[in-house]
Amino acid sequence: MTTPWGELELARFPEDPRDRLRAWDASDAYLLRHLAEREARGLPPAGTVVVLGDRWGALVTALAARAAGPCVQITDSHLGQEATRANLARNGVAADAVRLLTTQDPPPERIDVLLVRVPKSLALLEDQLLRLAPSLHADTLVVGTGMVKEIHTSTLDLFETVLGPTHTSLAEQKARLIFSAPDPERPRPANPWPHTYALPDGLGVLSGRPVVNHAGVFCADRLDIGTRFFLGHLPDTRGGRRVVDLGCGNGVVGTAVALADPGAQVLFTDESFQAVASAEATYAANGVPGHAEFRVGDGLAGVPAGSVDVVLNNPPFHSHQATTDATAWRMFTGARRALRPGGELWVVGNRHLGYHVKLRRLFGNSEVVAGNPKFVVLRAVRRG
């Protein structure tokens, strides 16, 4: 990546030489050019600099040596956080030059510069701006950035409602900047997140049960149709088996397993800090007996090989705005390693994604458990 201050070597995490997706985009470059122009006018970043939503660490890696005060990154993504650590090291930036926080952590008490990489989820942006707003003051520099297709009228309205008067730049390379002037006296709405709702009837042990969703979790205000279909075709896990809800989201699948079989040991894992917080809250709200573990991480990395009986998975097929099957493939390969011989991976996915082909290549087998015109539930068994 070429920045106004030199070249940076950047990669996504986990690094894959076959991955053609970059660890930065035109909106990151546009924001850095704007900051460099301010610096040339004698206005370098000063005080506490907070970067919200820096997807792979490109912004904090570039700014760590430029900021006159502490540099803080806030992210919902474990993978983004690991990419940041790797990119700082790759470019010779000390690890302690950037303080890494999650969207679940308390924000800094005072923020002098707030840089926002607009997320895909408007709800996550709402939650985070409301959490950060009390730390801003009238002289805080607030600049958002995103691709033109990511910035909508609702995005600008949100900045204006929560922070203060807002306007945008002209577009450059299909990217745009957002400028807000914080008004500490502006009345702000209450933060509606996390959001709790009751599940509909017809879901067996989950019927009428509460679900808790933190902002940014997929389908935070309703049960998505893929998960609903999956819930109707879950395996019988009775017998005290170790079960993983892989890519757990709000945790309804793992909670269903725990409710049906209090003897099951359920691991909820996701790369999103918001998702794992949601799963833990959903599990607690249902008063489920038995043992559960909640882990933010890269799929099943860190889970001992051959230690799991069943993996349940509804893999995502987007990475931010890009459509990719790389995440699903990593989940499937991680599941095969973690499963004991005879252990089973159960997957729900859109029929057109063709996951059965990948499962047969990896496991040597794949069975359709159930299907409808849109979704299929697949089962693969680790043979050896």
C-alpha positions in Angstrom: 0.0 0.0 0.0 1.4 3.4 -1.0 0.8 6.0 1.7 1.9 9.7 1.8 4.7 8.6 4.1 5.9 5.6 2.3 5.1 2.0 1.4 3.5 -0.5 3.7 3.5 -4.3 3.4 0.0 -5.5 4.4 -1.8 -8.8 4.5 -5.1 -10.1 5.7 -5.2 -12.8 8.4 -4.7 -15.7 8.2 -2.3 -14.9 5.4 -2.9 -16.9 2.2 -0.7 -16.3 -0.8 -3.6 -17.5 -3.0 -6.0 -14.8 -1.6 -6.2 -11.9 -4.1 -8.2 -9.7 -1.7 -6.1 -6.8 -0.4 -5.8 -5.7 3.2 -6.7 -2.2 2.4 -8.9 -0.3 -0.1 -9.3 3.1 -1.7 -11.2 4.5 1.3 -8.2 3.8 3.6 -5.9 5.5 1.2 -8.2 8.5 0.8 -8.4 9.0 4.6 -4.6 8.8 4.9 -4.2 11.4 2.1 -6.5 13.7 3.9 -4.6 13.4 7.2 -1.3 14.0 5.4 -2.8 17.2 3.8 -3.7 18.3 7.3 -0.3 17.5 8.6 1.3 19.6 5.8 -0.8 22.5 7.1 0.7 22.0 10.6 -2.3 19.9 11.9 -0.9 16.4 12.6 -3.1 14.0 14.6 -2.7 15.1 18.3 -3.9 13.7 21.6 -5.7 10.3 21.7 -6.3 8.9 18.2 -9.0 6.2 18.0 -9.6 4.2 14.8 -12.9 2.4 14.7 -13.4 -0.5 12.3 -9.9 -0.6 10.9 -10.5 -3.9 9.0 -7.0 -5.3 8.7 -4.9 -2.7 10.5 -3.9 -0.6 7.5 -4.9 2.7 9.2 -3.2 2.2 12.6 -0.1 0.7 11.0 0.2 3.9 8.9 -0.6 6.2 11.7 1.2 4.6 14.7 4.4 6.6 14.0 2.6 9.8 13.0 0.2 10.4 15.9 1.5 12.7 18.7 -0.4 10.8 21.3 -1.8 7.3 22.0 -3.2 5.4 19.1 -6.1 3.0 19.7 -7.8 0.6 17.4 -11.4 -0.6 18.2 -12.6 -3.7 16.2 -15.3 -6.4 16.3 -13.1 -8.8 14.5 -10.6 -11.2 16.0 -9.1 -11.8 12.6 -8.8 -8.1 12.0 -7.0 -7.7 15.4 -4.6 -10.5 14.5 -3.9 -9.0 11.1 -3.1 -5.7 12.9 -0.6 -7.4 15.1 1.0 -9.1 12.1 1.0 -5.9 10.0 2.6 -3.8 12.7 5.4 -6.4 13.1 5.7 -6.7 9.3 6.4 -2.9 9.0 8.7 -2.6 12.0 6.1 -0.9 14.3 6.4 -1.7 18.0 3.4 -3.8 19.2 2.8 -1.4 22.1 2.5 1.6 19.7 -1.2 0.7 19.2 -3.6 -0.2 22.0 -6.0 -2.9 20.7 -9.5 -2.8 22.0 -12.6 -4.7 21.0 -16.1 -3.3 20.5 -17.0 -4.9 23.9 -14.3 -3.0 25.8 -14.8 0.4 27.5 -13.6 3.1 25.2 -10.9 5.7 26.1 -12.2 8.4 28.5 -11.1 11.2 26.1 -10.9 11.0 22.3 -9.2 13.8 20.4 -9.2 12.2 16.9 -11.9 9.7 15.9 -11.4 7.9 12.5 -14.2 5.7 11.4 -14.0 3.0 8.7 -17.7 2.7 8.0 -18.8 -0.9 8.8 -21.2 -3.0 6.7 -23.6 -3.1 9.7 -25.4 0.2 10.3 -26.5 -1.2 13.7 -22.8 -1.7 14.7 -22.0 1.8 13.7 -25.0 3.1 15.8 -23.9 1.2 18.8 -20.3 2.2 18.6 -20.9 5.9 17.9 -23.3 6.0 20.9 -20.6 4.3 23.1 -17.9 6.7 21.9 -19.8 10.0 21.8 -19.4 10.7 25.6 -15.6 10.7 25.1 -15.7 13.3 22.4 -15.3 17.1 22.9 -16.1 20.1 20.7 -12.6 20.1 19.2 -12.4 16.4 18.4 -11.6 15.7 14.8 -14.1 13.2 13.4 -13.5 11.7 10.0 -15.2 8.7 8.5 -14.3 6.8 5.4 -15.9 4.2 3.1 -16.5 3.3 -0.4 -19.4 5.2 -2.1 -21.5 2.1 -2.2 -21.1 1.7 1.6 -22.2 5.2 2.6 -25.9 5.9 2.5 -28.2 8.7 3.6 -28.9 6.6 6.7 -25.1 6.5 7.5 -24.9 10.3 7.4 -28.1 10.7 9.4 -26.6 8.5 12.1 -23.4 10.6 12.3 -25.5 13.7 12.5 -28.0 12.4 15.1 -25.3 11.0 17.4 -22.4 13.4 17.0 -23.3 16.7 15.3 -23.4 18.5 11.9 -22.1 16.2 9.2 -21.1 16.6 5.5 -19.2 14.5 3.0 -16.3 15.0 0.6 -16.3 14.6 -3.1 -15.7 11.0 -4.2 -12.2 9.9 -5.2 -11.6 6.4 -6.7 -15.2 5.5 -5.6 -14.4 6.4 -2.0 -15.8 9.2 0.2 -15.0 10.9 3.5 -17.5 11.9 6.2 -16.8 14.9 8.4 -18.7 15.5 11.7 -18.4 18.4 14.1 -19.1 16.9 17.6 -21.6 18.8 19.7 -21.2 17.7 23.4 -24.5 19.4 24.3 -26.5 17.5 21.6 -29.1 15.2 23.2 -28.5 11.6 22.1 -30.9 8.7 21.9 -30.5 5.8 24.2 -28.5 3.0 22.9 -30.9 0.2 21.8 -28.3 -2.5 21.9 -28.2 -5.2 22.9 -31.6 -6.2 21.5 -33.6 -9.1 23.0 -36.6 -10.8 21.4 -38.6 -14.0 21.8 -38.3 -16.8 19.3 -41.4 -17.9 17.5 -43.3 -21.1 18.1 -42.5 -24.2 16.2 -38.9 -24.5 17.2 -39.1 -27.3 19.7 -37.1 -26.6 22.9 -36.4 -23.0 21.7 -40.1 -22.0 21.1 -40.8 -18.7 22.8 -37.3 -18.6 24.3 -35.3 -15.3 24.5 -32.4 -14.4 22.1 -30.0 -11.6 22.9 -28.2 -9.8 20.0 -25.5 -7.3 20.3 -25.2 -4.8 17.4 -23.6 -6.1 14.2 -24.7 -9.8 14.6 -26.3 -11.3 11.6 -30.1 -10.9 11.6 -30.1 -9.2 15.0 -33.8 -8.5 15.1 -35.2 -11.8 13.8 -34.3 -15.5 13.3 -32.7 -15.9 9.9 -34.3 -18.5 7.7 -31.2 -20.6 7.3 -30.8 -21.0 11.0 -34.5 -21.7 11.4 -34.2 -24.5 8.8 -31.1 -25.9 10.6 -32.9 -25.9 14.0 -35.4 -28.3 12.5 -32.8 -30.9 11.5 -30.1 -30.9 14.2 -28.5 -34.2 15.2 -29.2 -36.1 18.3 -26.3 -35.2 20.6 -27.4 -37.0 23.7 -24.8 -38.9 25.6 -22.6 -36.2 27.1 -20.8 -35.4 23.8 -18.6 -32.4 23.1 -20.4 -30.2 20.5 -19.1 -27.0 18.8 -21.4 -24.2 17.5 -18.9 -23.0 15.0 -19.5 -19.4 13.8 -22.1 -19.3 16.6 -23.6 -15.8 15.9 -26.1 -15.2 18.7 -25.8 -18.8 19.9 -29.3 -20.1 19.2 -28.0 -23.4 17.6 -25.7 -24.3 20.6 -28.3 -23.2 23.1 -30.8 -25.5 21.4 -28.3 -28.4 21.8 -27.8 -27.5 25.5 -31.5 -27.3 26.2 -32.2 -30.6 24.5 -29.3 -32.4 26.3 -28.0 -30.8 29.5 -25.2 -33.4 29.4 -23.7 -32.0 26.3 -20.5 -29.9 26.5 -21.0 -27.0 24.1 -18.3 -24.7 22.8 -19.6 -21.5 21.2 -17.0 -19.9 19.0 -16.9 -17.0 16.5 -14.4 -14.5 15.2 -16.7 -11.6 16.2 -16.5 -10.3 19.7 -20.1 -9.1 19.3 -21.3 -12.5 18.3 -19.7 -14.4 21.2 -21.0 -11.8 23.7 -24.5 -12.4 22.1 -24.1 -16.2 22.4 -23.1 -15.9 26.1 -26.0 -13.6 26.8 -28.5 -15.8 25.0 -27.3 -18.9 26.9 -27.5 -17.1 30.2 -31.0 -15.7 29.4 -32.3 -19.2 29.0 -30.9 -20.5 32.3 -29.4 -23.5 30.5 -28.0 -26.2 32.9 -24.8 -28.0 32.0 -21.4 -26.8 30.8 -20.6 -24.3 28.0 -17.5 -22.5 26.9 -17.4 -19.2 24.9 -14.4 -18.4 22.8 -13.5 -15.7 20.3 -11.0 -17.0 17.8 -10.2 -18.2 14.3 -12.6 -21.0 13.9 -11.4 -24.1 15.7 -7.8 -23.0 16.1 -6.6 -23.9 19.5 -9.1 -26.8 19.9 -7.2 -30.1 20.4 -7.2 -32.4 17.4 -9.6 -35.3 17.7 -11.4 -33.8 20.8 -14.9 -33.0 19.3 -17.9 -35.2 18.6 -20.1 -32.9 16.6 -19.5 -29.6 14.8 -22.5 -27.5 13.8 -21.9 -24.8 11.2 -23.7 -22.1 9.2 -20.7 -20.6 7.4 -20.7 -17.0 6.2 -20.0 -16.5 2.5 -19.0 -12.8 2.7 -15.9 -11.1 4.0 -17.0 -7.5 4.4 -18.3 -6.6 0.9 -16.5 -9.5 -0.9 -18.1 -12.8 -1.7 -15.7 -15.7 -0.9 -15.7 -19.3 0.2 -12.4 -19.0 2.0 -14.0 -18.7 5.4 -16.2 -21.8 4.9 -13.2 -23.8 3.6 -11.1 -22.9 6.7 -14.1 -23.8 9.0 -14.5 -27.2 7.2 -10.7 -28.0 7.4 -10.6 -26.9 11.1 -13.6 -29.1 11.8 -12.0 -32.2 10.2 -8.9 -31.7 12.4 -10.9 -31.2 15.6 -13.3 -34.1 15.1 -12.5 -37.5 16.5 -12.7 -40.5 14.1 -16.4 -41.0 13.6 -17.2 -37.4 14.5 -19.6 -35.5 12.4 -19.7 -32.0 10.8 -23.3 -30.7 10.1 -23.5 -27.7 7.8 -26.4 -25.6 6.6 -26.0 -23.4 3.6 -27.6 -22.0 0.5 -28.1 -24.7 -2.0 -26.3 -22.8 -4.8 -23.1 -22.6 -2.8 -22.3 -26.3 -3.5 -20.7 -27.1 -0.1 -21.2 -30.8 -0.7 -18.4 -30.7 -3.3 -16.0 -29.3 -0.7 -17.1 -31.7 2.0 -16.6 -34.7 -0.3 -13.1 -33.5 -1.3 -12.2 -33.0 2.4 -14.0 -35.8 4.2 -14.5 -38.3 1.3 -18.2 -38.3 2.0 -21.2 -35.9 2.2 -24.9 -36.7 2.8 -27.9 -34.5 2.3 -29.9 -34.7 5.6 -32.6 -32.3 4.6 -33.3 -29.7 1.9 -35.8 -27.2 0.6 -35.6 -25.0 -2.5 -33.2 -22.6 -0.8 -31.2 -24.5 1.8 -29.6 -27.9 2.4 -28.4 -29.5 5.6 -25.3 -31.6 5.0 -23.5 -34.2 7.1 -19.9 -35.3 6.7 -18.2 -37.9 8.9 -14.5 -38.1 9.7 -13.6 -41.6 8.7 -10.0 -41.7 10.0 
